Amino acid sequence: MKTKLYLCLLMAAISSITVSAQKMSTADQFLSYFNNYQKKELAGMLTPDFKFKRKFSTVITDRKEFLNKYLEDSETLIAKFKVIKKPDGKNQNYYVVEDQSQYLKLLDVKFPKWNMTITTVAGKVSQVMLAPTNDHDNYVTELTSKTEKFNSWMNDNHPEVDLKKPTDLSLSLEYLNEYIESKGILLSDLQQYDESTGAVVTISDSNSLFDNMTCMHRNKLTEAKRASFYPFNKAKKVLLIAFNDKDWKLDYYAKSPKIIDISKAISSKQLNKVDLNTLTDLFYNYGYKKMELVKTISQEFDCSELKNAIVFLDEKGNPFEYIAFAFDCDKIEFSSQKISYGDECTTKRELLEQFFISNGMETGE
């Protein structure tokens, strides 16, 4: 009797989940696909005459440009439309969305909100319209001011770059990262940084500074939550490798990501579930003791030939992201802006080196 009751409850739960999934509207699906940069799925739901419009601009993006350049640029900038409000109407879906992107975060501009109307016809999206909300003027003012400050810094530090010409977005993000690092700002605190006052916290006592920047187990993110972060959520396999490459000069963010040839590794190990739990714990649960802004001074050391990497493989066994290390000279390279290993506390790389060593990897001189 109990078994029958359990089966009935289970079937009811499955039916509930199925109905819930079926209730996702075409507009909801569009936003989900866009926020995950799913080009193939978007292509199947846009009408041939699809238009992406802005009420504050004469620029109109057609279907081809939207699926190629706009979506590609959005992925590079880690741009997403976070839904704030979602009332529905017949064939017209009205949203209030927050426009989030790495570009705005690095400029430390408050994410703007838009009124978004998604027009659907016979289960397909024919038009998306963005219209300003009440905070639009403040957004434009802040964006203009902080862009001017960034441009001024660029002119002083990179006069060879012509800011009037369109540049590669990845390169722009790299310059922006360099810009905020020059101010001693932590990426996690950018939205709280007050550029008008230059409110960067400096700690005069070097012992206190070092103590604060030493990693401690601060967060309590669960194993499931940590596994949901990119690129762990997309990887079919995660490898630790050691390899020799005397000519590879590591950049913090790769200007042009290298394809790591796994076959050239002098040693490698595929991480199991226990290993991955340990690794993501090091990434996301270890951080600064206090969430303060600090200025740091980096030293340059010569790097040996030996390098290490954490390599993320797709379903075909091909590398799609990596984090490369030269532990002997304290260098690191992320293959893209989408990857983060949490706070850059001073002992994070030491902890990761010990993780490599504990897994049988050679790590340099």
N, C-alpha and C positions, 0 to 999 in steps of 0.2 A: 504493500500500500504506500509505504514511504517512497519507494522507488518510483512508482507511478506519479506521485505528487511532485517529486523532484524533477522528473522528465517534463511534466506539464509546465512547471515554473521555468525550466530551462528553455523550452520552446517559446514560452511567452516572452522571455528576455531576448531571445534571438529575433523574434518578430518585431519587438520594440526597437532593437538596434537597426534592423532592416528598414523599418518605416522611417526612423530618424534619418538614416543615410539618404533615403529617397526624397526627403523633404528639403535637402540642400538645393537651393535655387540655382539657376544658370548663372546669375550674377555672383552668388557665393562661390561657385566653382571657378568662375573667371578669376576672382581675387585670390583664391587658393592656388590656382595654377600660376598666376603671375608672381605671387610672393615666393614660389618655389622654382621659378624660372623654367617651367615645363613647356617648352616651345611646341613640341608635338601635340600636346593636349590642347594648348591654346589655338593652334592652327586649325584643329578640328571643330572649334566652337565659334570662330569668328566668321562673319558673313564676308563675301567677296568685296563689298563696298565699305568695310569697317573703317571707322574714323576715330582717332583719339584727339579730342579738342580741349582747348583751355579758353575760358571766357575772358581771361586777362591777357590773351595773346592772339595774334592772327595766325600763329603756327598751327598747322593741322598735320597730324601724323597718320599716314594711311596704313593699310594692313601689312604691306610688305616691309615698310620701314619699322613698324611697331614690332613685328615678329623677329626682325633681324637686329638693327642698330639699337632701338629703344630697349628691347629686352636684354640684349647683350650688355649694354651700358649699365642697366639696372643691376645685373648680376655682378658686374665689376665693382659697382659702388655699394653693393649689398643694400640696394634700395627696396623698400617694401611699403605697402599701404596698410597700416594697422587700422582696423575698423574700430571706430569709437562709438558710432551710433548707426543703427540699421533699420529704419522703418521702410516698409515695402508699399509698392503701388502696382497697378495693373500695367504690365509690360515696361514699367519704369521702376528702377530700384534706386532709391535715394539713400546714400550713405554719408556719414561724416568720417573722414579718414585722416590719420596722422601720417604725414609724408616723412618716412625715416630713411636715412642713408648715411653711409660712412663719411661721405663728403661733408654733409652738414654737421655731423658729429665732430669731425676733425676741425672744422671752422668754429666749433662751439656755438652754433646757431640753434636756437630753440626750434624743434621740429614743428613745421607749420601744419595747420589743419585745412582740409579742403572739403567743400561740398561736392560729392561725386555722384553723378547720375549715370547708371549703366542701363542702356536701352537694349531690350531683348526682343527678338522676333523669331517665333517658331523654335524656341530652344537654342537660339544662337545669339551672340552679342553683336549688335550692329554699330553701337556708338558708346564711347565713354566720354563724359564731359566733366572737367574740373572747374569749379567756380570758387572764388575767394570766400573765406569766412571773415568774421569781424576782426581777427588778429592779423589780417593780411598786410596792412600798412606797417605794423610793427615788425613783421617778418622781413619785409623788403628793406626797411631801414636798418635792421640788425645785419641782414645778409650783406647789404652794400658796405656798411661800416667795417665788418670783419673781413670781407673780401679785399677791401682797400688796404687793410693792415697786412694781410697775407701777401698781397701784390708788392707792397713796399718792402717787406722782408725778402721776397723773391728778387727784387731789383738790387738789393744790397748783397745778397748771398749767391744769387745765380743770374748775374747780368747777361749771361750768354743765352738765356731762355727768353724767347719772344712770347710774351703773354697774350699778345693780340692774335696769335695763330692758334688754332685748335691743337691740343696736345693729347697724347695717349692718356686715358683716364687713370690707368695703373700708375703711370709716372706722376700724374698730378697728386694721387694719393700718397705716393712716396715722398714727394716734396712737402705735403701737408704733415705727414708724420715727422719729418725732419724739423719742420716749423714748430710743432708743439713740443718736440723733445728739446729744442733749443731754449724753450721757456721753462723747462723742468716740470711739465704738466703730465700727470698720469692719464692714460687713455680712459680709464674707468671714471675719472672725475671731470671730464671735459665739460659736461653740461652744467656743472656747478661752478666752473671757473669764471671769475668776473674780470674780463679783459680791461674794463675801464679803470680798474684800480690795480691791476696786475697782482691780484691777491694769491701769489704763490707762497706757500708756507716754507720757510727755510729754517733748518734746525742748526743752531750754532755749535752745539755740543756734538762732536763727531761720534762719540760713543753712543749717544742717544739716537743719532741718525742711523748708525749701523744697526743698533738694536731694533729700531723700528722697521728697517728694510730687510732684516733677516726673516726668512720664511717661517711661518708657524701654521699649524693646522687650525684654520679659522672657520671655514665654511662647513656646512653639514649637508652638502648636496648628496642625494642618494645615488646608488650605483645606476639605477635606471635613468635618473635625470642626467647624470654625467654621460651615459652611453647615448643619450639623445642629441648631444651636441655634435655639430659638424666638425671634422669629417668622420667621426666614429660612426655616426648614424648612416653613412653612405658606404662605408668600407666593408668589403666582404672578408678581407684579411688585413692584418696590421703586422708589419715586419720591423724588427730591429736589424740593422746591418752595419757592418764596418767595411770601408773601402778606401783605396788609395787614390788621391787626386791632388797633386801638388799645385796645379794651376787654378783650382777652384777658389776664387776669392769670395767668401760668403758675404752677401748683403742681408740686412735684417729682413727686408722684403725683396724677393727676387725680381729683378728688372724684367727678366724673361726666364720663367721657370724651366729648370733643366729636367729632362726625362732621365731618371736614375735607371741605369742598366743593372738590374738585380743580378744578372749572370756574372758581373764583374766584382761582386761583393766577395771579400776574403772570408767573411763569416756572416751568417744571418740566423735569425730565429723568428718563427711565427708565434705571435703571442696568443695564449689561450685565454679563456674567460677570466681566470684568476689574475693573470698578468695584466689584462686590460683594466680590470678593476683597480689594481694598484697604480697603473699609469694614469688613469683619469683622476684618481684621488690626488696624485702629485700635481696634475695639471690644475684642477679646479678647486680643490679644497685647501691648498697651501697658498698663503698670500701674506701681505703686509700685516704687521700687528695692528697698526692704526691706518685708517683710510685718510692719509694726509698727502698733500702735494710736496714733493721733495725735489731738490736739484741734485743731480749726480754728475760725477766726472768719470769718464771712461778712459782706460789706459789701453794703448795699442801694444800687442805682442805678436811676434812672428809665429805663424802657424806651421805645423808639420804637415807632412803628406797625408797622414791618416785622418780620415773623417768618419763620422757616424751619422746615421739618419733613422728616423721613424718614417716608414713608408706606408702609405694607405693605398690598397689595391682595390680595383673595381671587380665586378662579377666575371670579367674576362681575364683577371689576373694582371691587369695593366696598372702601373702607378698613376694616380690622379692628383695626389697631394703628398707633400713630404715636409718634414722639419729636419734640417741638416745641422750638425754640430761639428765644431772643431774645439773640443773640450780643452786642449792644451793652451789655446790662446783665447778662450772664452768668447768664441764667435758662434753665431746662430743664423740660420736663414729659413724663413717661412716661404713656401712656394706660392702663397697668395695671401691677400688681405683677409680672406674669409677664415683663416685659421688663427686661433689664439690658444695659448696654454696657460691662461689666467694671468695673475699678477706677475710682473717681472721682478720679484723679490730676489735679493742678492744670492741666496743659496739655492734657488730653484734649479739652476743648471748643475750644481754640485749633486743635488738629489737625483737628477735625471742621469748624471754620469754614473752614480752608484747603482741606479736601476739597470743601466746597460751592463755594468760589470757583474752584477748579481745574476744576469742572464747570459753570462759567458762571453760577452763582447769585449774585445780589446778597444781601448779608448785613447791611445796616444801616449806621448812621452810623459 
